[in-house]
Amino acid sequence: MTIMLTRTERDTTDDAARHAPEPAPDPVVTVLGQPSRVATLPQYLPHGWTMRRVDGLGAVAAGDLVLLSGATTADVRLARAALPAETRVIALIDDGAPGELVAGVLSAGADVCVRGGHPAILAGHLVACRRRQLTSRWAEVGLAS
């Protein structure tokens, strides 16, 4: 006796959801705002990472890590409104910025707020943001039953 099973559209979708996503491209840190604050950052980024300066949110590519240098609450609010939800927004503020600014940029939607300081600390926060970004790519992968 021969039994023939046919795949339904749902079966195909479930199979696709169980496979690993395509490899992610090397990260790009897109900088808006004060370039002098991040001038030495590239030497602290992992191999393969690039940093580019843009003049506006329209130049941000999907998947970029958006670094707002000298961020204000309004800057973060604008970025969050203009960019896809999966875009990571990093707010870089002054060392001595008041706590109200930290709370403001985080409440406006920044994924992380970094007070100025050594660029290696900022690079560490960028790496952590990238890991969270990649984790969300794997959230769609179903577990094998």
C-alpha positions in Angstrom: 0.0 0.0 0.0 1.3 3.5 -1.0 0.4 6.5 1.0 1.0 9.9 -0.5 1.2 12.9 1.8 0.8 16.4 0.4 2.2 19.5 1.9 -0.1 22.4 2.7 0.9 26.0 2.6 1.0 26.0 6.4 3.5 23.1 6.5 5.8 24.9 4.1 5.7 28.1 6.3 6.4 26.0 9.4 9.5 24.4 7.7 10.8 27.9 6.7 10.3 29.1 10.3 12.5 26.3 11.6 15.5 27.2 9.5 18.2 29.6 10.6 18.0 33.1 9.0 20.6 34.1 6.4 23.9 35.4 7.9 23.7 39.0 9.0 25.8 41.5 7.1 28.7 43.2 8.9 27.3 46.0 11.2 27.2 49.6 10.2 27.2 52.3 12.8 25.4 55.4 11.3 26.2 58.6 13.2 24.0 61.6 13.3 25.0 64.7 15.3 28.4 65.8 16.6 31.1 63.9 14.8 33.9 65.1 17.2 32.5 63.0 20.0 33.0 59.8 18.1 36.1 60.6 16.0 38.2 57.8 17.6 35.3 55.2 17.9 36.3 53.2 14.8 39.5 51.9 16.3 37.5 50.3 19.2 34.8 48.6 17.0 35.2 44.9 16.2 36.8 43.8 12.9 34.4 44.2 10.0 32.3 47.0 11.5 32.1 50.3 9.7 31.1 53.7 10.8 29.6 56.4 8.5 28.3 59.9 9.1 25.0 61.0 7.6 23.2 64.3 7.5 19.7 63.0 8.1 17.5 60.0 9.1 16.6 59.5 5.4 20.1 58.2 4.8 19.9 55.5 7.5 19.9 52.0 5.9 17.8 49.1 7.3 19.8 47.2 9.9 22.1 50.1 10.8 22.9 50.9 14.4 21.9 54.6 14.7 24.2 56.6 17.0 22.8 60.0 17.9 25.8 62.0 19.1 24.9 64.8 21.4 21.4 63.4 21.6 18.4 65.2 22.9 14.9 63.8 23.8 13.6 65.4 20.6 16.3 63.8 18.5 15.4 60.4 19.8 11.7 60.9 19.4 12.2 62.0 15.7 14.5 59.0 15.1 12.1 56.5 16.6 9.2 57.9 14.6 11.1 57.8 11.3 12.9 54.5 11.7 11.6 50.9 11.7 11.1 49.4 15.2 13.9 46.9 14.8 16.5 49.7 14.2 18.6 50.2 17.3 18.9 53.8 18.5 21.9 54.7 20.7 21.9 58.1 22.4 25.3 59.5 23.3 25.1 62.4 25.8 27.5 64.5 27.8 29.3 63.1 30.8 27.7 65.6 33.1 24.2 65.5 31.6 21.4 65.6 34.1 19.5 62.5 35.0 16.4 64.0 33.4 18.1 63.8 30.0 18.9 60.2 30.5 15.3 59.4 31.5 14.1 61.6 28.6 16.0 59.9 25.8 15.2 56.4 27.2 11.5 57.3 27.5 11.6 58.7 23.9 12.6 55.3 22.6 16.4 55.0 22.7 17.6 51.4 23.1 20.5 52.6 25.2 21.8 55.9 26.6 25.6 56.3 27.0 27.2 59.1 28.8 30.3 60.4 27.1 33.6 59.0 28.1 36.1 56.5 26.7 35.1 55.3 23.2 35.7 51.7 24.2 32.7 51.9 26.6 30.6 53.2 23.7 31.9 50.4 21.5 30.9 47.9 24.2 27.3 49.3 24.2 27.2 49.1 20.4 28.3 45.4 20.4 25.6 44.7 23.0 22.9 46.4 20.8 24.1 44.4 17.8 23.7 41.2 19.8 20.1 42.2 20.8 19.4 43.0 17.2 20.6 39.6 16.0 18.7 37.9 18.7 15.5 39.3 17.3 16.3 37.7 13.9 16.3 34.3 15.7 13.0 34.8 17.5 11.2 33.8 14.4 12.9 30.4 14.2 10.6 27.7 15.6 11.9 25.0 17.9 11.9 21.5 16.4 9.3 19.3 18.1 
